[in-house]
Amino acid sequence: MPQIELKYTSDIEFDVTGMLETAIKTIKSADDSVGNCRGRAYPLKDYVSSHIRLEIEMLDKPHRDDIFMQKLSESVSRAVRTHVSTACAISVICRFDPPQWATTITVE
């Protein structure tokens, strides 16, 4: 289950949810084994230079090698930039979760 964190300077106006949804769609089209994706966004009020940073973390799998991760970064970068009309830097980082990963699901 990939996790996406979107951090952006508060001076940039764009459809945040739309950008997350586009990133998820792009990830799923590159790897149909990902299942659900989680996304969250954080506007930054204190910053230097307008920018957007989208970080994608996913489990290390045999088919997700360095080439796959680089291509995914590039694909997501191309897809999400369509949401921004303001001049700014956009960085997309794809990396693997550490192998010591545990998820707990609570049920009410």
Backbone bond lengths (Angstrom), bond angles and torsions (degrees), N, CA, C in turn:
res aa  C-N    CA-C-N  psi(-1)  N-CA   C-N-CA  omega(-1)  CA-C   N-CA-C  phi
1 M - - - 1.454 - - 1.530 108.61 -
2 P 1.316 117.86 101.17 1.461 119.92 178.58 1.527 112.23 -61.65
3 Q 1.301 114.30 147.22 1.462 122.74 175.56 1.525 107.02 -115.22
4 I 1.318 116.64 132.85 1.459 121.46 -179.95 1.515 108.75 -120.33
5 E 1.319 116.15 128.52 1.461 121.35 172.99 1.522 108.48 -118.93
6 L 1.309 114.98 125.01 1.456 122.67 -179.29 1.526 107.43 -111.77
7 K 1.322 115.74 117.39 1.465 121.61 178.04 1.524 106.90 -117.00
8 Y 1.319 116.44 132.17 1.465 119.23 -176.06 1.521 110.44 -149.15
9 T 1.334 115.53 149.26 1.455 119.99 178.30 1.525 108.89 -73.78
10 S 1.312 114.79 141.45 1.465 120.62 -170.88 1.529 114.11 -68.42
11 D 1.322 118.41 -7.84 1.459 120.06 178.60 1.528 113.03 -82.00
12 I 1.335 116.92 -8.37 1.465 120.90 -178.43 1.519 109.20 -94.77
13 E 1.327 115.66 122.49 1.463 120.10 177.87 1.527 109.07 -99.81
14 F 1.326 115.86 122.37 1.465 121.22 178.23 1.515 108.36 -162.77
15 D 1.319 115.70 168.84 1.457 122.31 179.94 1.533 108.02 -80.90
16 V 1.313 116.65 95.94 1.462 122.12 -175.71 1.524 110.90 -62.55
17 T 1.323 116.97 -49.05 1.460 120.61 179.36 1.522 110.64 -61.94
18 G 1.306 116.69 -40.42 1.463 120.60 177.90 1.521 111.66 -61.26
19 M 1.331 117.38 -40.01 1.454 120.32 178.37 1.527 110.99 -65.21
20 L 1.329 116.64 -43.55 1.471 119.50 177.36 1.526 110.78 -61.48
21 E 1.327 116.90 -43.66 1.464 120.65 179.81 1.530 111.53 -63.24
22 T 1.325 117.17 -38.85 1.461 121.16 177.46 1.526 110.37 -65.22
23 A 1.328 117.12 -42.35 1.462 120.60 177.99 1.530 110.36 -60.83
24 I 1.325 116.40 -44.40 1.472 120.65 179.59 1.523 110.70 -62.86
25 K 1.313 117.35 -45.69 1.469 121.15 179.06 1.530 110.83 -59.55
26 T 1.324 116.86 -41.24 1.463 121.33 -179.76 1.522 110.96 -66.95
27 I 1.320 116.73 -41.35 1.475 120.73 177.86 1.527 110.00 -62.21
28 K 1.335 115.93 -46.79 1.469 119.86 -178.43 1.530 112.02 -65.13
29 S 1.320 117.64 -32.23 1.468 119.10 178.70 1.532 110.89 -73.96
30 A 1.323 117.62 -25.26 1.464 121.19 178.04 1.523 112.06 -82.68
31 D 1.345 116.16 -28.44 1.469 120.49 -175.94 1.523 108.34 -149.14
32 D 1.315 116.67 99.88 1.469 119.84 -176.15 1.527 113.19 -75.38
33 S 1.327 118.09 1.52 1.464 120.56 178.51 1.532 112.91 -93.97
34 V 1.329 118.04 2.32 1.467 120.21 -173.29 1.519 114.43 -70.85
35 G 1.310 118.98 -26.14 1.465 120.35 -177.35 1.518 110.43 71.84
36 N 1.325 115.66 -146.17 1.461 120.36 -179.97 1.524 110.93 -71.04
37 C 1.322 115.10 148.78 1.464 121.51 174.86 1.520 107.86 -119.13
38 R 1.296 115.60 146.19 1.469 120.51 175.81 1.514 108.74 -112.99
39 G 1.307 115.60 136.44 1.461 120.27 179.91 1.514 111.32 -133.92
40 R 1.319 114.79 145.57 1.464 120.75 177.21 1.513 108.62 -148.47
41 A 1.320 116.83 154.73 1.461 120.88 -176.51 1.524 110.78 -132.16
42 Y 1.329 114.19 146.42 1.458 121.78 -178.39 1.529 109.72 -132.83
43 P 1.339 117.66 109.78 1.460 118.61 173.62 1.540 109.27 -76.23
44 L 1.321 115.75 142.11 1.465 121.09 -178.91 1.519 109.43 -110.64
45 K 1.316 117.17 119.46 1.457 119.21 -179.43 1.525 112.18 -89.49
46 D 1.320 117.46 -22.59 1.458 121.86 177.72 1.525 108.31 -110.03
47 Y 1.328 117.39 118.99 1.455 120.58 -174.68 1.519 110.57 -162.96
48 V 1.318 115.01 169.61 1.457 123.84 170.19 1.522 106.19 -127.02
49 S 1.289 118.24 119.32 1.468 125.79 -178.78 1.533 111.27 75.64
50 S 1.307 114.59 133.72 1.461 121.32 177.80 1.518 109.65 -68.19
51 H 1.311 116.27 131.95 1.459 119.20 179.25 1.525 111.64 -162.12
52 I 1.326 113.23 161.50 1.457 122.69 174.88 1.523 106.69 -128.30
53 R 1.313 116.16 134.37 1.473 121.15 177.71 1.522 107.75 -128.58
54 L 1.318 115.89 119.08 1.455 121.77 179.80 1.523 107.50 -113.89
55 E 1.328 115.92 118.40 1.461 121.89 -177.73 1.521 109.29 -111.49
56 I 1.322 115.81 128.43 1.460 121.95 179.79 1.523 107.67 -117.57
57 E 1.317 116.04 124.75 1.461 121.18 175.85 1.514 108.75 -118.77
58 M 1.321 115.94 134.67 1.459 120.50 179.88 1.516 109.72 -145.83
59 L 1.326 115.14 161.75 1.461 120.20 179.30 1.526 110.57 -68.18
60 D 1.304 115.61 144.90 1.457 122.43 176.80 1.529 108.47 -74.89
61 K 1.307 116.90 121.61 1.466 123.50 178.84 1.524 107.93 -127.53
62 P 1.333 118.05 156.57 1.474 120.21 -177.88 1.538 114.25 -55.39
63 H 1.333 117.90 -35.01 1.469 119.94 -178.32 1.527 113.19 -83.65
64 R 1.321 117.61 -5.82 1.463 121.80 179.63 1.530 109.36 -101.87
65 D 1.299 115.35 78.89 1.462 119.47 179.47 1.532 109.78 -93.05
66 D 1.326 116.64 -173.81 1.466 120.81 -179.08 1.527 112.07 -60.53
67 I 1.321 116.56 -38.86 1.463 120.28 -179.79 1.525 110.04 -65.40
68 F 1.330 116.99 -44.06 1.465 120.88 177.62 1.529 110.37 -59.11
69 M 1.325 117.00 -46.75 1.468 120.73 -176.81 1.528 111.17 -65.47
70 Q 1.327 118.10 -38.41 1.466 120.68 177.68 1.520 110.75 -66.13
71 K 1.316 116.95 -44.32 1.469 120.51 178.28 1.524 111.08 -63.37
72 L 1.339 116.35 -38.62 1.463 119.90 177.85 1.526 110.71 -63.69
73 S 1.325 117.14 -44.22 1.475 120.76 177.29 1.522 110.75 -56.73
74 E 1.316 116.53 -46.10 1.460 120.93 -178.99 1.527 111.68 -66.47
75 S 1.328 117.38 -41.84 1.473 121.07 179.67 1.525 111.25 -63.97
76 V 1.323 116.14 -45.73 1.470 119.83 179.73 1.524 109.75 -64.52
77 S 1.320 117.41 -41.76 1.464 121.16 179.21 1.528 111.20 -58.30
78 R 1.333 117.26 -47.55 1.469 120.56 178.39 1.528 111.42 -61.83
79 A 1.324 116.60 -41.23 1.466 120.68 -175.94 1.528 112.14 -69.69
80 V 1.318 118.14 -43.08 1.469 119.68 -173.86 1.523 113.07 -78.11
81 R 1.322 117.65 -23.83 1.472 117.89 -177.48 1.521 112.48 -65.60
82 T 1.329 117.63 -17.11 1.463 120.65 177.47 1.529 111.73 -67.47
83 H 1.320 117.55 -15.33 1.468 121.34 -179.76 1.521 113.26 -85.68
84 V 1.330 117.45 -8.79 1.468 121.18 -172.99 1.519 110.23 -116.39
85 S 1.333 115.48 127.36 1.462 119.84 177.10 1.524 111.57 -109.09
86 T 1.322 117.51 -4.77 1.459 123.73 179.43 1.528 109.52 -91.41
87 A 1.321 116.30 142.79 1.460 119.73 176.13 1.532 109.44 -68.64
88 C 1.318 116.26 121.71 1.458 121.52 178.99 1.515 109.60 -166.53
89 A 1.313 116.23 163.29 1.460 121.08 174.36 1.522 108.54 -82.47
90 I 1.336 115.97 139.02 1.465 121.49 175.43 1.518 107.37 -125.13
91 S 1.328 115.90 120.31 1.461 121.41 178.04 1.519 109.24 -114.16
92 V 1.324 115.78 136.38 1.468 121.54 175.28 1.518 106.95 -123.64
93 I 1.312 115.89 123.94 1.460 122.18 -178.75 1.520 108.57 -120.54
94 C 1.325 117.21 125.28 1.462 122.41 174.12 1.518 107.78 -112.03
95 R 1.319 115.48 129.94 1.463 119.28 178.09 1.517 109.54 -148.11
96 F 1.323 113.84 166.71 1.455 119.93 -179.21 1.520 111.23 -91.33
97 D 1.332 115.07 145.55 1.457 120.74 170.57 1.520 107.75 -65.87
98 P 1.328 116.72 153.70 1.473 118.19 174.20 1.531 109.22 -66.27
99 P 1.331 117.23 153.84 1.473 119.26 -178.69 1.530 113.15 -65.95
100 Q 1.309 117.62 -20.48 1.465 121.23 179.16 1.533 108.47 -89.47
101 W 1.303 115.28 77.05 1.459 121.50 -174.11 1.520 109.23 -122.09
102 A 1.309 116.91 132.98 1.462 121.48 176.24 1.520 108.93 -138.05
103 T 1.306 116.44 140.28 1.454 121.93 176.67 1.528 107.99 -123.65
104 T 1.316 115.26 135.06 1.452 120.11 176.92 1.533 106.76 -116.43
105 I 1.304 115.94 131.84 1.463 121.19 177.85 1.516 107.90 -110.10
106 T 1.313 115.48 125.15 1.459 118.97 178.25 1.519 109.52 -100.50
107 V 1.283 116.34 145.39 1.459 122.60 179.58 1.525 107.32 -124.97
108 E 1.304 114.75 132.35 1.469 118.97 178.93 1.498 110.55 -93.62
